[in-house]
Amino acid sequence: MLLYNVAENGALRKTTAVDFNDSSRVYLIDENKMIYLWQGKKASKKKKDLSLKKANLLNQSRENTAKIQIIQQNNEFGGFLAIMDALKGGKTKTEAVEKRPELELEIEDTKELIEAGIEPDLIAEISLAAYELAQKNKGYKGLCRELAKLQLSITKGEKKITDGEVKKKTEEIFKSSSTYEEVCWLISELKILSGKDFFKKKV
């Protein structure tokens, strides 16, 4: 992984530390097959535009081009969340997986129904389970693996699942750019539906 701080004139300066709380910064993270451009909220348009030009120039100089993904401050998602902890001086895990507003709203509505003595429906039940899972702040890659094992167990039934299959499926999910909350939701949904024998009824 190569990490650069983008200067106002577009110059790339190698760095070993990042500060995701500095909204004036723009970072270019080169992971070979993926180039991330993390852009702070207050970074100038000039700096953002130049960072994209630099990313395109990097791509032109290599045999196998990388996918360029622009990440906006406080809207980090997918595979980028998984590498944030590895970037020295970056966000802590708790900050990196900050819950999205819509998830907070859904869980508050669900809690109100439960407190009112109303039995939660399926969506509310999944919302609550997903929220509780997200609160545990598990690593993104670990959640991808958990989801992979659940998906394979459903599609393969009683057939044995190999480590290779789990690894391949985990990588597919990891590269899908699903948000942390989306992975938590899918895990919770599959667990609850499996507990209700939903998939057996569909066979």
N, C-alpha and C positions, 0 to 999 in steps of 0.2 A: 504494500500500500504506500502510495506517495501522497504527501499532504502539502498543500500550498496555500499561503495566504495571498489573496489577490489585492494588489495595490491599486490606488486610484487611477494610475496610468495603464493598468492592465498587466503590469509585470507580475510574474509568479515568483513568490519567495518561499522557498522550502521552510517548513516549520515542523516542530515536534509536539506542539501544543495548540489547542484550539480553545476559544472562549465563546460558547454558544449563547452566552448572555449579552455579548457585545453586538447590538443590532446594527452597527455600522460595518461589520465585517462581511466578507465574501470568501468562502473557502472552496478550493477545488481539491477533491479527493479522488485520486486515480487508483482504481482497483482492477486495472487491466481490462476486464470485460465490461466494466461499468465505470463511468465518470460521473461523480456527484458534484453538483454546484450548490452549495449551501449559501443562501442569500439572506442576510439580515434585513429586518423590516425597514431600517433607516439607511441602508446602503444606497448610494446614488445610482440612478439609472445608468449613468456612464460606466460605473464599475461593473454593474450586472451585465451590461451589453458586452463589455470587453472580456469578461470572464467566459461568456459563451463563445466568443471568437477564439479565445485561447483553447477552449475545450475542443473546438472544431479543428484547430491547427494541430493539436495533439493527435487527434483521430487521423488526420491526413498523413501523419508521419509514421503510422504503424500499418503493418500488413493486415491485421484483423481489427477492424474498427470496433470501438466500444459503444455501448448505448449511453447516451447523455441524459441524465435525469436532474431536473432542477428542483431543489428542496427549499421551500420557504420557511423562515423561522416560525416556530410554534405550530407548524403543520407538517412535521416530519412523519414519514410513513414507511411501511414496507421494510425492505431489507436495510434501509438506512438506519432504522431504529436499532437494529442488531449490532451495528458497528459503532454506534455512538459511545458506548461504554469503553470501547477499545481505544478511542481517540483521547490521548492524554490531555487533561485539562478541560475535557468536554463536560456535558451534562451528567449528572448522576442518573442512575437507572430510574429513580422515582420521577425525576423531571422528564426524562426521555419518554416515559409512557403515560404522560399526563392524559387524563380521560377527556374525551371529546365532549362538548356541551350537550349534544343530542343524547348521548348515553346517560349523562347525569339527569337529564329531563325524564327520560324513560324510566329510570330506576326510582325517581321521586314519585312519579305517577303510580308505579307498581307498589311502592311502600304505602302510599295513601290508601290504595284499594285493600291491601292486607290489613292495615290498621282499622279500616272501616268494617272488617269482618267479611269481606268479599273474597271468595276463592279466586286466586289468580288464574287467568286462562293460559294457554300454552305459550303465547308470546311473552306474557308477563313473567312466567316461570323461567323462560330462557333468559330474559333480560336480567332477572335477579341473579341467576347462576353465572352469567357472563360478567356481571358487575363484580361479584364476589371473587371470581377467578382473576379478573384484572387487578383487583386490590392486592393480590398476593405478589405482584410485581415479579413474576417469573421471567426468565430470559426469553427473548423472542424466538431464538433457534430451538429452545426446548419445547416451546409451545407448538412450533411447526412440526416437530417430531411427534408430539402427543396427538396432534390432529391427523398426521399421516398414518399413525397406527390405528386410529379410530376408523378412518376411511377405508383402510385395507381390510380391517376386521369385518366391516360391513359388506364390502364387495366380494371378499373371498370366502366369507362364511366360516366353515369349520376347517378349511384348507390352511396348511401351515404358512405363516408369513415369514419370509426370510429377511435377514438383516439388510441385504442388498436392496430389497424392495422398499423397506422402510427408509433407507438412506436416499434412494432415488425420489420417492414421494416427498420426503422432507425437503429436498433441494427444490423440487417443483413449487412447493408452497412458499418456501423462503424467497424464491425469485419472482413470485407472483405480484409483489408490491401490495399485498393485503396489509391493512393497518393492524396494529396490536389488538384493538378492540374487535375487529372483524374476525381474527383468529380465535379470540376468546369466545365470541358469539358462536362460531361454527363448532367449536369443541363442546360447548354447553348444549347446543342444539342436538348434536349427534348423541351425546350421552343421555339426554332426556328422552329423545325419541327411541333410542335403543332400550332404555328402561321400560318403555311402554310397549315393547315388542312391535313397534311400528314397522320396522323393516321385514320382520318375519311375516307379518300379515300381507305384505306386498308381494311375497314370493309366490 
